Amino acid sequence: LILLAWKMQDDNPLVLLANRDEYYERPTTSAHFWDDEKQLLAGRDEIAGGSWLGIRRNGRFAAVTNYRVPVFKQPSEIAQTCSRGLLVTDYLLGEKSPGQFNNDINTSLYSPFNLLIGTADELLYYSSQSGQQKVLAPGIYGLSNHLLDSSWPKVMSGKQALESALKQNVDSRELLSILQDRKLAPDHELPDTGVGIELERMLAPRFIHSATYGTRSSTCIRINNFGDVDFTELSFGSNAELLHEGNFQFKISNESKTQFL
C-alpha cells in the first residue's frame, strides 16, 4: 500500500507512506545506504537484490507494488521472470527521465506491477497491466495491488487519513500510524481479484498479518522545499512486533540539477 501527497503542501512537496507486504521467511535487509551503491537509501530483497522503495541522494525516488492476479504464489515457487524490485533500483541508479525509463521497460519480463518513479520535477505512474503511463498532477493518491486510486477500502480510507493528517501538520511517526490500521472492511466492500474471499479478507487491512505473510515494513519519506529528506522506517516481525526503527536525514545533493520548489 502506498499513500502519497504530491505538491500539496508548500513546505513539503512530497509526503510518501508505504507498507511493504511480503512472506516473513523471505530474507530482507531494512533500509540503509547500500555499501555497493552509497548514493542509494533503500531496503533490500536479499534473494533478488532489488528493492520495493528507495531514494537516491540526488532526489530520484521510486516505489513498486505487485498487481494482484488470481495466483497467490508460495515462497518456494520461483517465477521465471525478473524481480519487480529491480525496476526500483534500475531507475534509481540510472540517469533516464521517468518517462524514458517507463517507455523502455520490457513488461514481458516481469509479473504484473505498478511503478511510481519521480524526481524533483515530476512524478509518473505506470501500470504494466493497463499499459497506462500517467504524469501525476498535484494531489493525494493511493496505490495498492490494483490500478492507481482504485476504490478499495484501504486505499480510499488511507487517502482520507493522509489528507486529514496533513492538515494537522503531524510528524513522520504520526503519519506512519496511518499505515498501522488493521480494520477489516465488510465483505461486500472488498474487491474480487480472483483469490477467494478468505485471502481478500486477509489482504484487506492497511496493515496485514497472517501466519506466513504480512506487513514487513512501514516507511515515511518527506521532502521539503529546501531539499531536506526525512526517511523513517519501521520493520516488523512475524508476530507483527516492531523489530527496528530507522531514521535517515540528508539534503538532496548537488548531482541533482533541480530543487523541490
N, C-alpha and C positions, 0 to 999 in steps of 0.2 A: 504494500500500500504506500502510495506517495501522495502527499498533500503539499501544495506549494502556492505561494503568493509571489507573483512576478510583477515587479514595478508597481506595487500597490501602496507602498509607503515611501515618502520622500527620503527618509533616513535609512531604510533597509530595502533596497531594490529586490533582493532575493531572500525569501524565507522558505526553506525546503525541509519537510519532515518525511521520514521514510522508515517503514518496518521491513526488515528482511526476514522472510519466512522460508524455512529450509528444514530438511531432516536433521535431527540432532546428531546423528552419527557422522555427518559429512564434515571432514576436518576444515576448520576455518580459523583465520587469524583476525583479530579485531583491528579496527582502523589504526593505521600508523603510517609514517613516512617510510616508504619502501627503501630497503638497503640498496637494491639494484636500480631504483628509479627515484632518486632523492627529491625530485620535484613533485612526486605523486603522494597524496594522502588518501588512503582508501583501506577498506578491509580486503582480505584476500581469501579466495577459494583455493585451498591447498591441493585440491585434486586437479583442477583445470588451469589454475594460475591467474584467472581473471578476477573481476570484482562486480558487485551489484550497484555500487555507488561510490563516487570519488570526486576529488577536485585536485587540480594542478595549481602550483604556485602562481601561474600566470592568469588564473581565473577561469580556465576551462573546467566545466563540470559536467557530469553525466550520471544517469541512473537508468537501470533496466528492470523490467518486470516480465515474467512469462505471461503468455496469453493462454488462459485455461482452455484445454480441449478435453474430450472425453477419454483421456488416458492418464491415469494417476500413477506414474512410474514409481516403482520401488527403488530404493537407493542402490540395490545391487545391479539394476539394469543400466547398461551403458548405451546411450543414444549414439547412433552413427552420424553424429553431427558435431559441428564446432560448438564450444561453450558460448552461451549468450553473454557471459561475463567478460569475454574477450572483446566484445563490442565496446564496453565501457573503457577498458584500458587502451584499446587501439585508438579510440577517439582522443582520450586524454593525452596520450603520449605522441600523437601525431600533430600535424600542422594544418590539416584540411579544415575549411569552414564547415559549420554544421550541415549546411545544405549539400555541399560536395561530398562529405562523408556519407550522409544518408543515400545519396544517389549512387555511390559506389558499393553499397552493401549487396552481397550476393545472398539474398534471403533463403535460397535453397539449401544453404549450408547450416542453417540454424533451425531449431524448433521455434514455434511461433513466439513473438516477443513484441514488447513496446519499448521504445527508446526515447529518453529525454536527454538532449545534449544542448549545451549552451556556452556562451561567452559573456563578456560584459555587455555586448551589444544586442544579442539575440538569443532566443530560446526556441528550439524546434522539437516537435513531437513527431515520431514516426512509428507506424504500426505495420509489421510485416504481414499481418492478417488481412488488413484492408488495403495495403499499399498506400495508405494516406500519409502524406507529409504536410505538416502544418506549422507555420510560424506563429507563435503564441503572442497575442496581444496582452497588454497588462490585464491581470485578473487573478482569480483564485481557481485552482484546478485540482482535480482528484484523479488518480490513476491506480487501478488495482490490476486484476488479471483479465481485463476486457478492454474495450476502447476507452480513450480519454473521456472523462466526465460521464461514464456510464451511470445509469440510475440505480446502482447497487446501494443498499442501505448504508454500508460503512463509508462509501465514497461521499454520498450526499451529506450524511451527518458529520463526517470528518471535515468537509469543506465549511460547513456551518460553524463547527467548533473552532476552526482556524480563523475564520473571519471574526468571530467574537473575541478570540484571544488577542488578535492584532489590535483591536480597538482598546484593549486594556493594557497594551504595552508590556506584556509579560516577558519574563526571561526565558532562556533556552530550556531550562529544566521544567518550567511550567508548560511550555509548548510541547515538550516530549510527553507530558501526561495525556495529551490528546490521543497519542498512539497506544496508550495502555488500556483503552476501553475494551471491555470483554462482553458487553451487552450483545445478546443474540436477537436478531430481528425475527418476527413471526414468519412461519414457513411461507405464507402467501406473498411475502415481500422478497424472498430470496430469489436469486437468479437460477435459471435452469441451464447449466452449462454441460449437462450430459454425464456428470459424475455421480449422480444419485443424491437423494435428499440427505443422507447421513453425512456425506462429505460436504455438501453445501452448507449444512449447519456448522460443521467443524471449522470451515474456512470463512464463515460469515463475519465474525468479530474483527475489529481492527487489530486486536492482539490475539493471536492464535495459540492454543495449547492443546496438544493431544499426547498420546503415549510415545509417538515416534517423530512427530513433526510439529513445528510451531515457530513462533517469532523468536529469532535468534538475536536480533539487534534492533534498536531504535536509534535513529540519527536525526539530528537537527543541524542544518547548515544555514547560517545567516551571514549575509554580506552587506555591509553598509556602503553609503555613497562615497566614503573615503577609501574603499577597497580593503577594509579590515574584515577578515574572515573569522567567524567563530564556529567551530565544528565540535559538537558534543555527541558522544555515542554511548549508549547503554547496551551491554551484552548480557544475554540471558542463557541459563542452562535448561536442562530437560525438565526440571520442575518449575519452570518459569521464574526461577530465582535470579536476582541480579548478581552477575559474576564480576562485572568490571564496568567502571565508568571512565571514559577518556575524554579529555578536552584539549583542543588544539586551537591556538590563535596565531594568526600571521597576517601580514599585509600582502596583497597581490603585488607580485614582483614587477620589475621594470621590463621583463621579457614580454609582458602584456602591453599591447600598443594602445589600449583604451582603458578608461576607468569606468566604474559603475557610477552613473550620474542619474 
